[in-house]
Amino acid sequence: MQHAGVIANAQHFILNEQERFMNHISSNLDDKSMHELYLWPFADAVRAGVGSIMCSYNRISGTYACENSKILNYLLKNELSFQEFVVSDWAAQHSGVNSALAGLDMTMPGSSSNEPYNSYWGGALTEAVLNGTVPQWRLDDMVVRIMAAYYKGDHAELIREIAAKGTVLLKNENGALPLTKPPSIAVIGEDAQSDPNGPNACLHKYCTAGTLAMGWGPGAADFPYLIAPADALKKQAEADGTAFTNVEGNWDLDAARAAACDASVAVVFVNANAGTGTVLTTGNFGDRGNLTLGNGDDNLIAAVASVNSNTVVVIHSVGPVLMDHFKTHANVTAILWAGLPGQESGNSVTDVLYGKVNPQGRTPFTWGKAQSDWGITALIESDDKMPETDFDEGVLIDYRHFDKDIEPSWEFGFGLNYTNFTSTDLNIKATGAPAYEPTTGETSPAPTFGKVDKNPASAMPPPDFERLPKFIYSWINDTHIPCCGRPNLPEGSRNGSAQSLLAAGGAPGGNTGLYETVFTVTAPVENTGSLKGTEIPQLYLSLGGPDKPKVVLRGFEEVSLGPGEVKTVTFKLTRRDTSNWDIVSQDCVVTPHKKMVHVGASSRDFRLEGELPLAA
């Protein structure tokens, strides 16, 4: 993205895990889980050179994310050595001086209320610099970070390819898929259709009808076009000479049964939607109140499967849904999860259904059999004006939680293919990397550039200056600058002198020693089927020790193979991969517990395993 001249933005930092009460809920989490789970992907983003990071709406341990010095200054800018800028989520700034000193560099949209000229910054920030509450070095730091980020093929076909490759084949019985010129096909369900009012008829996708290709919210984009599944499948049927029937709604079950009864294959499209916390749905704002399909979809599937022995279900959803009631139905021969595929929705799913693309998607979450399987839910009801949620599960989320002897419908990392693969001969080799050295030393003192004129008159607008509507200026309105008190400012936030480097810090993403490859793991993969396909071998580690997850994902590779072809895949394990966070030393440590490598096709389908030599 940044190579194309657009600044990438990683969001939301951090613990923004539910939409209900998102503007004031406090997410409370222990230090170990923060480092081993939630901070992990941001460290990768910083190491990759992301140009900006967005602080979230929620509070962390009682303090808003965008004025939380521990989160922004200590974890992000010190430990992860993030050198670019932090921007607030839309109206997520709740203070002026405190947010500036806590590490916020840019505020969006700039105003602090519905009044277009009111701002926590603008002239207020100028006053804080003039009276010395905000040091000049901090103002310069904001500017340098923003400017540092500044200097830092065929779109439609790419979207179609990504959506097709990301489709997950969950079930495929009796060779139901891929389709090969069936005599007749029935496409059934509102989710297969175009919105009769157009793909962008509803603001922010709040009330979109037809196929689900994008979630809702202020960040939703307008589609340049949207190919509905029914339109793409009709085009394919016409090319094949296949009789085509389309049932557009969900509620006329007699029409659905009639169309399905006479078809060689019936494809039912269903969905489950969600978005940001600005719209009420199923009694909740943004989050789903349950994990069921919506809009009568379950009844539609049951009606079609009752009369057609080759029923294919395609799911567009924002996450897992409960489906054991139709997963086990003998007449439901295939199930695909297509996520939120975007504007090429119809073409991409047609490519997969007809085998033009061999599905290679793997489910990025676990599908439970009952909602209670997950153990935790969003906080939906609270009488507390400032509600809190304690992340008592620690690192045991999703498959790590299900590995506590909970049987899922489909496990994390699962996905079928139109061909078969085998793996043999796992090889683990230590690289002989040098011993790990915690970072020591100090930063350079915060630099300043030029000198701020402390004369308030210099910060007044020019004579006869005319403001542009809704534009926030840094000018002040009065040369009398109040000398503000400094209670409750973030500790140490005004200190621009050299600071001690953290043991786990010292470079973007953290200590460079954490990213050294300490082991390579190799295994040959063979396509034993009759079709070309792509396998996604996955590597999981068992780190050992009490209260640890059974396994954690530490890598995956993509390997495309023709029938009978063999290729060797290589995984590189870094020191960070094999470590745990130590809350005493505030660093990653390799514990003495036995560590096992598992390579397979999902979090529960391990084909190969071996032990890491701890001496390395």
N, C-alpha and C positions, 0 to 999 in steps of 0.2 A: 504493500500500500504506500509506504513512504517513498519508495523508489519512483512512484507515479506522481509525487509532489503533494501528497495528502498526509497530514500528520495523523498517525494512528493514535487511538485513545483506548487504554485498558480501563475497564470499569466492572463493577463499582467497588471502590476501595473503602471499607471492607466489611464483611459479615452482613451484607445486604441480602438476606436470605428469604424474606417474605415481603409481600406487597401491602397486606393489611397493617395499618399503623406505621407504614414505612417512614413517615416524616418525624416520628418521635420515639419509636420503640428502641429500647436499649438491648443490644446483642452482647451477652456476657459469656466470655470464653476464656479457658485457661491458656497459659503461655505455650505449653507443649503442643496442644492441638492447633493453636494459631500457626506455629511454625511448620508442623508436619502436614498440615492440610490446607488451610485457607490462604496462607501467605505464599505457598509453594508456586502456584501459577503466576503470581505477580513477580516473583523472583525470576522466573523464566522470561517473562515479558520484558523486564528491565534489562536482563542480560542480552536479550535480542535487540535492544535499542529502541524500545517503544518511545514515542515522542511526547506523550502526555498520559497522565493517569487521572481519573475522575474520582473524587471523594463522594461518598454516598450520603443519602438522606438520614439514615439511622444514627443512633447514638451507639457508642461502644463503651461499655462499663460506665455509662451515665453521661458521657461527653459526646457531643455531636462530632461526626467523623471529620467534618471540614474545619473544626477548630480543636481537634484532638492531637496535641503535640506528640504524645507517645506513638500514635499511629503514623502521623505524617513525618515529623522530624526524626524520631528515633528509629522506627522500623523501616520506613520507606527511604528517607533521604540519608540516614546514617548507615543502618545495617545493610540495606540493599544498594546503597550508593546511587540512588536515582538522581540523575543530573538535569533532567528536563522539568517540565512544569506540572503542577497539580491544579486542576480546574474543578470547580464545584459542579455537582449536578444542578439541574435547573431550580433555582431558589433554595438550594441546600445550605446557603450561608446564613448563619444566625448571629454573627457579631462582626465588628470591624477590626479593632486592634487585636483581639484574641485570635481571630482566624488568620490574620497576617502573620502574627508571631508564631502560630502553631504550624505554619508551613503551607497555607493556601496561597497560590500564586496568581490565580485568575478566577474571577467570579462570573457566573452566568445566572440570569441575564444581565446582572449589574445593579438593577434596582432591588431595594429591600422590601418593597411592598407594591401594591397596585398603583401607587403614585409614581409616575415615570421618572421623576427627578430625585426621589429618595434613594439613597444608596448607603450601605455600610462603608463603602470606600468612596471613590470620587473625591469631593472636597474634604470629606471626613478623614480620609487617609492622608491627604496633604496636611491637614491640621495635626494629625498624629506624628507625622515626620517633623513638622516645624517645631512642635513642642517637645520633641525628643522621646515620645513614648514608643514610636517605631523607629529603630535606628536606620541611618541611611544605608548601611550595608544590607539590611533586609530588603529595602526598596530596590536597590541595585540587583540583589539576588533574584528577585521576581523577574525583572526585566531580562537579565542574562539567561535565565532558564527558558523563558518564552522565546527569545530570539535564537537560542541554541537549537530548539526544536524546529524553528523556521528554516534554518540552514541545513538542517540535517537531510493484448490479443482480441479475438471476437467475443464480445460480452455475452450475447445470447447463447452461443454454442457452449461457452464455459459454464453458464448457469445450468443449462440442460445437462451437461456432463456431471457437474457436481451433484445435482439433485438425484440423478440416476444412480451414481456411485454411492450416494449416501442412503439409498433405500435399503431397508433391512428385510430380508426374507425370513420370516419367523416360522412358517409352516409350509410344507410342500409335499402332500401325500399323493400317491398314485401317479406321479409324473404330471401333476396338474399344470405346472409351469415348466418351461415357457410354452406359451400358446403357439400353435402352428396351424394357421388358417382354419380355425374351427368353422363348422358349417353355419353356426349362428351364435351370437353373443348378445346378452342383455346387460346393459349398464344401468345401475339402479342407485338412486339416492341423490339428495340435494347437494351433497358434497362433491358430486361429479360434475355439477353444472356451472355455467357462467352466472354471475349475479345479473339479474334482468335489468338492473339500474346502472350497470357498468362496474368495473373493478375498483373504482375510486369514488363510488357514490356516497360513502359515509365517512365523515371526518375521523381521521386516525384509525380507521377500520373498526369503529366501535360497534357497528350494526351490520356488518357485511354479510350478505346472503351468498349462497353458492359455495364453491369449493374453498376450503381453508388453505391459504398459501402463505399467510403472514399473521402474527399475533397483533393485538391491538395496543394502542397507546400513542402518546405524543411523538414518539420516535418512529412510528410507522411511516414508511415511504409510499408515495404514489407508484402504482405499477405503470410502466410505459405501455404494457399490454399484459394480459393474463390468459394463457392457454388452458382452458378447462379440460379435465380428463375426458368428459363425454365427447368433446369436439375432436380431440386427438384420436380417440379410439374409433370414432365414426370414420375418420379419414383412413385409418388403418384397415378397418373392415371393408370399406369401399374398394381399397386397393387389392384386398385378398378375395373379393367376391363373397364376403361373409354377410349373412343377414344380420342386420343391426336393429336393436330395440332399445329405446331410452325411456326410463321412468324418472321424471324430474323431481318428484317430491318424496317425502318420507312417510306420509300419513295415510295414503291410500294403499293399504296392505293388499287389498284384492287385486289392484292393478300390478303391484309388485309381484305377487304370486303368479298372476296370469302371464306376465312377461318372462318370469324365470322358468315356469313350467315347460315352455316350449324351446328353451335355449340350450345349446350344447354346453355353454359356460355362462354363469351369472356372476358379474363383478359388482359387489356392493361397496359403495364409498361412504365412510363414516368419519366423524371428527370429534375432537374435544379441544376447546379453545380457552385461552386465558390471555392476560396482558398486564399492564401496569395498574396500580391501585387508584385509578381515576374513574372506574366504572363498576357498578354493583352487578355481580353475577352469582347465581345460586347462593345468595345471602352473604356474599363476601366481596370485598373490593380487590380485584386483580387476581388473587390466588383462586384456585379451584376449591370449592367447598367439599368436593368428593372426587373420586377417580373414575366415575362412570362416564360412558359416552353420553352425548346430549341429543336433544331434538328427536327422540324416539328411535335412535339408531339401533338399540338392542332388539327392539321389536321388529324392526325392518330386517335385520340379519336373520332372526328366527323365522320370519315369514318366508323369506327367500330360500333358506336352507331346508325348510320343510317340504319343498317341492322340487328342488334342484340338487342332484347328487354331486355337482361340480361347482360349488359356490366358492368364489374367491373374495376375500375381504381386504380392502385397502383402507388403512387408517392414516388420517392426517391429524396429528395432535402435538401439543406442546410438551408432552411427557407421557409416562405410562398410564394405561387405562386397565380396568378390571375386565378380563375377557375369558376366564376359564369356562364360563357357561357356553361360549361358542367355539372356543379353542378345541374343546373335546368333542364337538358335534361331528359325527361321521361324514356329513355332507359338506362341511367346511373343509375343503381340500387344500387351500392355501391362504396364508395371511401375510400381508406386507405392511410394514410401518414406513411411511414416506415423510414423516416429520412435517416441516413447513417448507415446501420446496421452492417457493417463489414463482416468478412469472412464467417459467417453462414447465409448470406443474404437469400439465397433460402430456406433453411430449416425453418428459422424463419417465413417468410411470408407464407409458406405453412402451418405451424402449426396454424397460425391465420385464414387463408382462410378456413381451414377444421375444425376449432373448437377444435383442440387439445389444443390450448391456447385461452382462452377467452380474447379478447383485453382489456387492462386496461390502455393503454397510454392516456395521456391528452396533448393536444397541448400546448407547452410552449411559444406560441406567438399567436397574433391575425391574422386572415386571412381577409384582407380587400377586398372590391369589386372592388376598383380602386386604382392605385398607388398613386393618390392624397390623398387618405384617411389617409395616414400616416403623411402627412404634412411636413415631413423633408426628405431630401435625403443626400447621401454622397456628399462631395465636389469633383466633378469630374474634372472641369476645373478651372484653376487659373493661372494668369500671375505673381503672387507674388512668389518670390523665397522662401519665408518662409510663406506659407499660414496659415490662422487661421480659426477656426470654433468656433462660439459661441453657446454654448448649451443653447439657449434661452428657450427651452421647459422645462428646469429644471427637475423636477421629473415626468413630464407628458409624459411618453413614453408608447408605446404599449397599453395595455388595459386601462391604466390611461388616455391616450390621446383619445382613441376611446369612452370612457365614456362621452366625450363632445358631445353626441347626434350623433355619427357616427355609422351607422348600419353596422356591419361586416358580412362576409360570415359565419365565425365561430369565436366565442369569445375565448379568453385566457382560458385555463383550460378545454375546451370542449373535450369530447370523449364518444362515444357510447359503449355499451356492448351487449352481446348476451342474457342478462337477464335484469331485472328491480329492482330498489331499491327505498325504501321510508325511510324518516327520520321524527321523531316526537319528541316533548317534549325537547326543548332546555333548558339546565340548566346552569346558570352562577353563579359561586361562587368565592368570594374573599378569598384569602389564608391567609390574615392577615400578609403579609410580613412586615418586619420592614421598617420604613421610609427611603427614599433614602438619602445617605450622599455623597456629592461630595468628590472626593479624595483630600487629602491635604498632605503636607510633601514634602520631597525631596528624590531624588535618592541617592544612594551611589556614592562617587567619582569614576571616571573611574579607574579601577585597571591597573597596569602594572606588567609584569612578567619578572623578570630578568632585565638586563640592556643592552641597545643597545651600542655596541662599536662604538663610533663616529669617530674612526680612519679610514679614507677612505681605507687604505691599507687592513683592515680586510674584506672589501667587494669586493676585487679584486679576480678574479678566481685563482685557484692554478696554479703554473708554468706548462707549457706544457698541459694545460687543452684543451681538444678537444670537441667542441660543437656538440651536436646531431642535425641533420637537423630539422628545423621547431620547435625547442624547445626553449622556452623563459626562460631565466635565470634571477635571481635577481642580478647577478654580475654587477658591474660597470666596465667601460672601462678605467677610468682615475681617479687618486687620487685627481685631482683638482675638487672640488665640488663647483659649482657656488652657491652663496648665493642669491637665487631667491627672488624677491619682492613678496609681498602678496596682490596685488590689487584684488578686486572682489571675495574674498573668501566668502563662505557662512557664514552669520553672526552667531557668537557664535560657529562655528563648531570646533574650536581648543580648546575650553574650556572643560577640563575634570573634572572640579569641580562638586560638587553636584548640581543637577538641580531641579527646582520646578516641582512637579508632576502636570499633568493636571487634571482638575476636572473630565473629562470623562475617564481618564486613570487609571494607577495603577496596571493593571493585563492584561494578554494576552487576547486580544479582547476588552479590555476596562474595566471600573469600574465594579466590580463584582455585584454591586447593580443593574446594568442595566439588568443582566441576571437572577435576582430572579423572580420566578413565582409569579405573583400578582393575576392572575385569572385562574381558570380552567373552561373549557367549555365542556360539555358532551352532547351527543345526541345518541339515539339508531338508528341503521341502520338495515333495514329488506330487505332480498332478496324476493321479491314478484313474481319472475319469476319461470321458470321451470328448469333452468340450474344453475349449480354452477358458480359463478363469483366473481370478485373483484371490489369493489367500492372505489373511491378516494374522500372522503368528503373533502371539502376545506373550510377554514375559512378566511373570509375577514373582515377587520375593516374599519369603517368610522370614521376618527379621528376628523372630524369637523373643523370649522374655514374657513377663507377666503383662496382662491387659493390653497386649498388642493385637492388631488385626491378624486374622489367620494368614492372609496374603495381601500384598499391595501391588498394584500395577506399576511397573517400572519401565515399560517400553513396548512398542509394537512396530511391526514392519509391514510393508506392502510388497507382495511378490506375485507377478503375473506369469502364468505358465501355460504352455500348450499341452495337449495330451501326452503323457509319458515324459514330459520335461522335468528336470531336476535343477534346482538352484539352492545355494547355501545362503541363509540369512544370518546376519551378524547383529548382535545387540551389544551396545557399549554401556556398561554400568559405571556410573561416577561414584565418587566417595559419598556424595550427598545421598545417592540412591540407597546405599548400604548403611546409612547412619540413622540415628534417632536424635531428637533435640534434648539436650541436657539443660534443665532449668537452673542449675547451680552455676555451671561454667558459662551459660548463655552461648552455647556453641553446639555444633553437630558432633556427635561421638559415635564410633563404631563399638557397639556393646559386645561382650564376649559370648553372647548366646549363639547357638547353632543357626546358620542362615542357609535356607534352601532356595534353589532356583527352580521355577516351574515354567515350562513353555507349552503352550497349547492354543486352543481355538476360542477359549472364553475363560471367565473367572472360575469355572467349574469343570472345564474339559481340558485337563492337563495331559499331554501326550508324553512329555519328557521331564525328567527332574534330576537335579544334582546338587551337591553341597558346595558352598563357597569355602575355599581354604582361608580360614580366619587369619593365618599368618601373613597373608598379603595385605 
